[in-house]
Amino acid sequence: VVLLIVGLFVLVLLARPITPYRAVIVLAMIGLVLIVLLVPGFRHFYALDFPPRHALAGALIIAASAIAVLEAGWTWAQRQLPEADRVSRIALKPPTTTSAGA
């Protein structure tokens, strides 16, 4: 559970800046994971079982902590870059690319 949640968050980090197209991809991945977890046939095929409630609560706390550390690290790394090189979290339009040296 922890690896699944943190892995999806890493996908969100790597997809930044989140454009409408990237949002669709990220939401599709999250939706597919939820379908696999919620449909008993898929859960059985992938041999996934939900842990007991107390273990699930602990896993969610660990995942939230890992997400907080990843976000803090991302923010710190972005602040080390020059203003022009920083990646925003959300972009309504796809980012423009410039070809250096052309």
C-alpha positions, 0 to 999 in steps of 0.5 A: 500500500505504501509503495503504491501510494508513494509511487503514484505521488512520484508520478505526480512529481515527475509530471510537473508542471501538471498540464491538462494532458498530464492531469488526464494521464495521472488521473487515469493511472490513479483510476486504474489502480482503484479499479484493480483494488476495488474489483474482486476479480482483478484483486484475485488475479493480481493476488492483492489483499487488503491488510487489517485496519490497524496495519492499513492505518499505519501504512497510510501514516507512513505514506503520508510521511513519505509524501511530505518528505518528497514534497519538501525535497522537491520544493527545496530542490526547486528553490536551489534553481534560478528563477527561470529554471524552476518548474511550476506545479500547475500549468494551464498550457503545455510548457514551451521549450526553447532550443539552446544553441540553435 
